[in-house]
């Protein structure tokens, strides 16, 4: 059995099967959820902080962002992919799941990144600015659930 916070083979997204953004008859946001716990002990309880972050982001992605605006993730759409780093510091960008997320962003596989709080991405304003530059360059929308940040709807 794999790690409980990693996608199982049944729920893992086949990125090769996902068309580029805006192509094909059905165009939808391809969402990613990034979660971080900074201590290993936070990742071990049955209902861990990563699970709480994931659940809050999933709920946020399935509701209208404001009156008259569509859902970020309407049905049908692939489920958001979870990128989770347990036991890593938010003071560095050298985290395995974050690096996988950035590689998928660069490959055009992700159009929306949701986080529970901005400090889950970075605790450094300089590093956060670099991440936003990457997201902007690849037309990726950033949503922060608890801080009501939406990089495409200021």
Beta strands, then each sheet from edge to edge (+ up, - down):
strand 1: 31-37
strand 2: 81-86
strand 3: 112-115
strand 4: 141-144
strand 5: 149-150
sheet 1: 2+ 1+ 3+ 4+ 5-
end
